[in-house]
Amino acid sequence: MTMVSDDTLQILEMLKKVATKTLEKKRRLGQYAVIWRDGKAIAVGEDAPQESDTGHSYN
């Protein structure tokens, strides 16, 4: 098993908090976000671009 230092765990927790806070802020502002899900980048949110908008598939 790989041992992870306390500093590394603290950094990971802070990154998770920042990401959560940023995604919540974008949601409240009505902005979409691009996230990684099932090995693909997808756009989520009410104003997320669709494939017909850009020629790229985000969903």
C-alpha positions in Angstrom: 0.0 0.0 0.0 1.2 3.5 -0.8 1.5 5.8 2.2 0.3 9.4 1.6 1.7 12.2 3.7 -0.5 14.4 5.9 0.6 17.4 3.7 -0.6 15.6 0.6 -4.0 14.8 2.2 -4.4 18.4 3.3 -3.7 19.6 -0.2 -6.1 17.2 -1.7 -8.9 18.3 0.7 -8.3 21.9 -0.1 -8.4 21.2 -3.9 -11.7 19.4 -3.4 -13.1 22.3 -1.5 -12.0 24.8 -4.1 -13.5 22.7 -6.9 -16.8 22.3 -5.1 -17.0 26.0 -4.3 -16.2 27.0 -7.9 -18.7 24.6 -9.4 -21.4 25.9 -7.0 -20.6 29.5 -8.0 -20.8 28.7 -11.7 -24.2 26.9 -11.1 -25.6 30.0 -9.2 -24.4 32.3 -12.0 -26.0 30.1 -14.6 -22.7 29.2 -16.2 -21.9 25.7 -17.5 -18.9 23.8 -16.4 -16.8 21.2 -18.2 -16.2 18.1 -16.1 -14.6 14.7 -16.6 -17.1 11.8 -16.5 -16.6 8.2 -17.6 -13.4 9.0 -19.4 -14.8 11.9 -21.4 -15.1 15.7 -21.0 -18.7 16.8 -20.8 -20.4 20.2 -20.4 -23.0 20.4 -17.7 -25.4 23.2 -16.9 -28.4 24.9 -18.4 -26.4 26.8 -21.0 -24.0 24.0 -21.9 -23.2 23.9 -25.6 -24.7 21.0 -27.5 -23.1 19.1 -30.4 -25.0 21.1 -33.0 -23.7 24.4 -31.5 -20.0 23.7 -32.0 -19.6 20.6 -34.0 -18.1 18.9 -30.9 -19.8 16.5 -28.6 -19.7 17.5 -24.9 -22.5 15.1 -23.7 
